[in-house]
C-alpha cells in the first residue's frame, strides 16, 4: 500500500507542477479556512501530502469513500489554493510488484 501511496502523490505532484501557471486563477484562502470548508462541505480530509521542487506543499483531500476529492497547493506563508477537484476514484489495474 505504501507504494500505491507514493505513486498517487507522484502523480498529484506532476499534475500540480504542470498546473502551477493556472494556480494564479485558483480559489485561494488561508490554509485552515480551506481545510475547514472541505471537511464541513464535503467530508474531505487530507489523504496525501507531498512537496514540489519549488517548495509548494501539495495536499490531496478526499471523502471517506473517495466520492469526492480536492487537490490543493499551499504556498509560502499560509495561502492555500484549490487547483483541482472531482468525483469518484476509478479502480486502477496496476501491478506495483518490483517497485521499492
N, C-alpha and C positions, 0 to 999 in steps of 0.2 A: 504494500500500500504506500510505503514511503516513496517508492519510485514513481508511482502514479501522481502523488502529490507534487513531486519535483517537476514532472512533465507538465502538469497543469499550470504551475507557477511559471515555468519557462515559456509556455505558450502565451500566458497572460502578459508576461513582460514583453514578449515580442510584439503582441498586438498593441500594448500600451506605448511602447517606444515608437512604433510606426504611427500612432495616433497623437503624439505629443504636439504636432502642429495644429491639430484640431482641438486640443485641450484648451486653447485660449478662448474658445467659444463655449466650453463646457459649463455646466452648472457648478459653481464653487461656493463653499461656505466653511466656517471653522469646523475642524475635524469632529468634535463632539456633537455638533448640530447634525452633520451628515450621518454619523453613527446612530444617533437617537432617532432621526427621521426614518432611516432604513429599517430599524428594529420595530418602531411603532407602526409604520405604514405597511410593511411587507413581511415582518417577522424575519428579516435577514440579519445575520450575524457574520463577523469575519470568519472566513474559512481558510484562506490562503493569504500569505503576505510575502513580498519579496522586494528587493532593491534593484533599481536600474543602474546602469553605469553612470548615469547623470545624477545619481543620488536622490532619485524620487522613490518614495515608497508606494508600491502598487498593492492594493488590497482587493480581494475578491470576496464579496459578501453573498450569502445565499440563504434562502429559507431552509427549514428543516429537511424537506424532501426535495430540495433544489427545484421547486416550482418556479421561483424567480431568482435572478442573480443580478448583481451590480458590480462593476469594476471601477475602482476609484484610484486616483493618483494624488498622493499627498506631497505638496511642495514644501520648500523650506519654510519654516515657521509653522503655522497651524492651518494653512489653507488646504482644503481637500476638494478635488474636482471629480465629478462623476464623468467618466469617459466612455462607458458602455453599460448597457443593461439588456436583459432579455428574459425569456421564459423557457423553462424546460432544460433538460440535460439529456441529449441523446446518448444511448448506450454506445460505447466505443468497443470495437473489435480489435483490440491491440494487445499484443504479447510483449511484455516487458522483460522476458527472460534474457539473461545475459547482460543486462544493464546493471552497473554498480557505481 
